[in-house]
Amino acid sequence: MGWELSTLGDCLDELYRYPTYYGIKYVSKGVPEIRGELIEEDGTLEKKGEAYRYIDCKTAEIFPKVRLEAQDFVLSVRGTVGKVGMVPEQLSGAVITANLIRLKFNKSLIWPKWARHFLLSAFFQNQLEAITSATTIKTIQVPKLRSIALLRPPIHEQLQIAKILDTVDEAIQRTEQLIAKLKAIKQGLLHDLLTRGLDENGQLRDPIAHPEQFKDSTLGRIPKEWEVYRINEIGKVVSGTTPSRMVPQYWGGTIPWITPTDMSKLTNDYISGGQDSITQSGLESCSANLLPIGSIVVTTRATLGLTAVTERELATNQGFKNIIPNDGWNSLFLCYKIHELSNEMIKRASGTTFLEISGTQFILLEITAPVPGSKEQSMIANAISVHNQRIEKEEQYLAKLKLLKKGLMHDLLTGKVGVRIDDGEGKEYTLKETTEKIEEE
């Protein structure tokens, strides 16, 4: 196969970290300073350009060995260890803080683009974890870092491996950018749908072209067909509660029990379960409410205004006020309208340890909406759902790409599967085959 077992140190021209980083004077323009928090998960450094700090040139001259060149690498070796960044051309000349280390590969042995994938691989990261000192603050010592094993293919294979993995990275980046764009579009769409609504033809009402379609209300201009409703006019408001943790038989049952932490992990507008569950006896022990499908759960303690629609019967803890809608109300529409009230909840909340809005204050909150039973609520909810489905489709595609990348990294960076430099035997990848696999996904 022509691969050689080396150490990281054998393949480096430079491995340096200043033990201290002192006397720093920051200026508005000067030499960029790279910190660990600026390193992205994919090994890039340029995405947070606005977050960079700058030091003056005279200060930078004190630290010549941490002045970076294009295609150098920075590695976090203290605190959060293992973050890796490849220096782009525009950051050539930058300096690093004391929590980072500079790596400069010998390009006759290691191609930088291959090195980026190797340093981000589980093979390297697992070795890094093994040499990390078990102190209060994790630290990696330079001699141990130099000793990390490196299975090195010939340069021409490194080039091919890097091209294959870069192809997947580019697909991942394009998909992430598309998802970000779709989410930005969604915010504008939500604002328009939830304030202007849709006419009988499914078109957004235009307050400029057709002011006659709007009227004044206590909450500002709203469509003529809409009214202002208090929360307690929308449905029944019920709180959550917690069974005793001292009674084991109350826990681990079939009834999902939701906390605000579960809500913070949601990736869509629906919830069907969380980290914990309770039994029927647990539910009855604290007079908890079993919410029917289609209820809206709303966080009203600490983190205010997170909302979701229940996909199955469940219960929540006391960090919620929950709404069981009256007939004629669309749950998804209400979910978004109530989420809009987050800032108003904060204004009305009180508390020292954490903010909480009381039940009395919560039921007095107001929304604007089409009258119950009108098809407009469903039309708005459907428009939101269609856009959500597009985002979810791209997120699923992104997950597949990341899984593909993980498998390719394992196969190609360990030598388990070779790249086809010329005709040969066995399972091998080519750049064309990788591109076709991405298109199939």
ChimeraX attribute file (.defattr): number of C-alpha atoms within 10 A of each C-alpha:
attribute: neighborCount
match mode: 1-to-1
recipient: residues
	/A:1	7
	/A:2	7
	/A:3	14
	/A:4	11
	/A:5	10
	/A:6	14
	/A:7	16
	/A:8	20
	/A:9	20
	/A:10	15
	/A:11	19
	/A:12	16
	/A:13	12
	/A:14	16
	/A:15	19
	/A:16	15
	/A:17	22
	/A:18	15
	/A:19	9
	/A:20	9
	/A:21	13
	/A:22	11
	/A:23	8
	/A:24	11
	/A:25	12
	/A:26	15
	/A:27	13
	/A:28	9
	/A:29	11
	/A:30	16
	/A:31	23
	/A:32	24
	/A:33	20
	/A:34	23
	/A:35	20
	/A:36	24
	/A:37	12
	/A:38	19
	/A:39	21
	/A:40	15
	/A:41	11
	/A:42	16
	/A:43	20
	/A:44	16
	/A:45	22
	/A:46	18
	/A:47	10
	/A:48	12
	/A:49	10
	/A:50	7
	/A:51	13
	/A:52	13
	/A:53	16
	/A:54	20
	/A:55	19
	/A:56	16
	/A:57	14
	/A:58	11
	/A:59	16
	/A:60	23
	/A:61	12
	/A:62	13
	/A:63	15
	/A:64	11
	/A:65	16
	/A:66	25
	/A:67	20
	/A:68	23
	/A:69	19
	/A:70	16
	/A:71	22
	/A:72	21
	/A:73	24
	/A:74	30
	/A:75	23
	/A:76	23
	/A:77	24
	/A:78	19
	/A:79	15
	/A:80	13
	/A:81	20
	/A:82	22
	/A:83	21
	/A:84	26
	/A:85	27
	/A:86	25
	/A:87	22
	/A:88	16
	/A:89	12
	/A:90	11
	/A:91	20
	/A:92	16
	/A:93	17
	/A:94	20
	/A:95	25
	/A:96	24
	/A:97	18
	/A:98	18
	/A:99	22
	/A:100	26
	/A:101	22
	/A:102	23
	/A:103	23
	/A:104	20
	/A:105	22
	/A:106	14
	/A:107	13
	/A:108	9
	/A:109	15
	/A:110	19
	/A:111	19
	/A:112	21
	/A:113	17
	/A:114	22
	/A:115	20
	/A:116	20
	/A:117	20
	/A:118	22
	/A:119	21
	/A:120	18
	/A:121	16
	/A:122	15
	/A:123	17
	/A:124	18
	/A:125	16
	/A:126	11
	/A:127	15
	/A:128	18
	/A:129	15
	/A:130	12
	/A:131	15
	/A:132	19
	/A:133	13
	/A:134	11
	/A:135	8
	/A:136	7
	/A:137	11
	/A:138	14
	/A:139	19
	/A:140	22
	/A:141	12
	/A:142	14
	/A:143	9
	/A:144	15
	/A:145	18
	/A:146	15
	/A:147	15
	/A:148	17
	/A:149	16
	/A:150	21
	/A:151	15
	/A:152	24
	/A:153	23
	/A:154	15
	/A:155	16
	/A:156	10
	/A:157	20
	/A:158	22
	/A:159	16
	/A:160	20
	/A:161	26
	/A:162	22
	/A:163	17
	/A:164	23
	/A:165	21
	/A:166	17
	/A:167	18
	/A:168	21
	/A:169	16
	/A:170	11
	/A:171	17
	/A:172	21
	/A:173	14
	/A:174	13
	/A:175	17
	/A:176	15
	/A:177	12
	/A:178	15
	/A:179	19
	/A:180	13
	/A:181	12
	/A:182	16
	/A:183	15
	/A:184	11
	/A:185	12
	/A:186	16
	/A:187	11
	/A:188	10
	/A:189	15
	/A:190	19
	/A:191	14
	/A:192	15
	/A:193	21
	/A:194	22
	/A:195	18
	/A:196	21
	/A:197	24
	/A:198	22
	/A:199	15
	/A:200	10
	/A:201	7
	/A:202	12
	/A:203	11
	/A:204	16
	/A:205	21
	/A:206	17
	/A:207	15
	/A:208	9
	/A:209	8
	/A:210	9
	/A:211	13
	/A:212	11
	/A:213	16
	/A:214	19
	/A:215	15
	/A:216	10
	/A:217	14
	/A:218	10
	/A:219	11
	/A:220	10
	/A:221	15
	/A:222	23
	/A:223	24
	/A:224	14
	/A:225	15
	/A:226	20
	/A:227	17
	/A:228	16
	/A:229	16
	/A:230	14
	/A:231	20
	/A:232	17
	/A:233	14
	/A:234	20
	/A:235	18
	/A:236	14
	/A:237	19
	/A:238	16
	/A:239	19
	/A:240	22
	/A:241	18
	/A:242	21
	/A:243	20
	/A:244	13
	/A:245	10
	/A:246	8
	/A:247	9
	/A:248	12
	/A:249	14
	/A:250	20
	/A:251	21
	/A:252	14
	/A:253	16
	/A:254	12
	/A:255	21
	/A:256	22
	/A:257	27
	/A:258	26
	/A:259	22
	/A:260	23
	/A:261	13
	/A:262	14
	/A:263	22
	/A:264	12
	/A:265	9
	/A:266	14
	/A:267	10
	/A:268	13
	/A:269	18
	/A:270	19
	/A:271	23
	/A:272	16
	/A:273	20
	/A:274	18
	/A:275	10
	/A:276	15
	/A:277	20
	/A:278	22
	/A:279	19
	/A:280	15
	/A:281	14
	/A:282	23
	/A:283	23
	/A:284	13
	/A:285	13
	/A:286	13
	/A:287	13
	/A:288	21
	/A:289	18
	/A:290	19
	/A:291	20
	/A:292	16
	/A:293	16
	/A:294	21
	/A:295	26
	/A:296	28
	/A:297	32
	/A:298	26
	/A:299	27
	/A:300	27
	/A:301	22
	/A:302	16
	/A:303	19
	/A:304	23
	/A:305	24
	/A:306	22
	/A:307	29
	/A:308	27
	/A:309	24
	/A:310	22
	/A:311	16
	/A:312	18
	/A:313	17
	/A:314	25
	/A:315	28
	/A:316	26
	/A:317	18
	/A:318	17
	/A:319	24
	/A:320	28
	/A:321	23
	/A:322	25
	/A:323	26
	/A:324	19
	/A:325	21
	/A:326	15
	/A:327	10
	/A:328	14
	/A:329	21
	/A:330	21
	/A:331	23
	/A:332	25
	/A:333	21
	/A:334	25
	/A:335	24
	/A:336	21
	/A:337	20
	/A:338	23
	/A:339	17
	/A:340	18
	/A:341	16
	/A:342	18
	/A:343	12
	/A:344	15
	/A:345	23
	/A:346	18
	/A:347	10
	/A:348	14
	/A:349	19
	/A:350	14
	/A:351	10
	/A:352	6
	/A:353	7
	/A:354	10
	/A:355	18
	/A:356	22
	/A:357	24
	/A:358	15
	/A:359	14
	/A:360	9
	/A:361	12
	/A:362	20
	/A:363	18
	/A:364	13
	/A:365	16
	/A:366	20
	/A:367	18
	/A:368	21
	/A:369	24
	/A:370	21
	/A:371	16
	/A:372	16
	/A:373	12
	/A:374	15
	/A:375	16
	/A:376	22
	/A:377	24
	/A:378	17
	/A:379	19
	/A:380	20
	/A:381	21
	/A:382	14
	/A:383	15
	/A:384	18
	/A:385	14
	/A:386	11
	/A:387	16
	/A:388	17
	/A:389	12
	/A:390	12
	/A:391	20
	/A:392	15
	/A:393	13
	/A:394	17
	/A:395	17
	/A:396	12
	/A:397	16
	/A:398	20
	/A:399	13
	/A:400	15
	/A:401	20
	/A:402	16
	/A:403	12
	/A:404	17
	/A:405	19
	/A:406	14
	/A:407	11
	/A:408	20
	/A:409	23
	/A:410	16
	/A:411	16
	/A:412	23
	/A:413	25
	/A:414	18
	/A:415	15
	/A:416	11
	/A:417	16
	/A:418	22
	/A:419	19
	/A:420	17
	/A:421	12
	/A:422	7
	/A:423	7
	/A:424	10
	/A:425	8
	/A:426	9
	/A:427	10
	/A:428	16
	/A:429	19
	/A:430	17
	/A:431	19
	/A:432	10
	/A:433	12
	/A:434	18
	/A:435	14
	/A:436	11
	/A:437	13
	/A:438	16
	/A:439	9
	/A:440	7
	/A:441	11
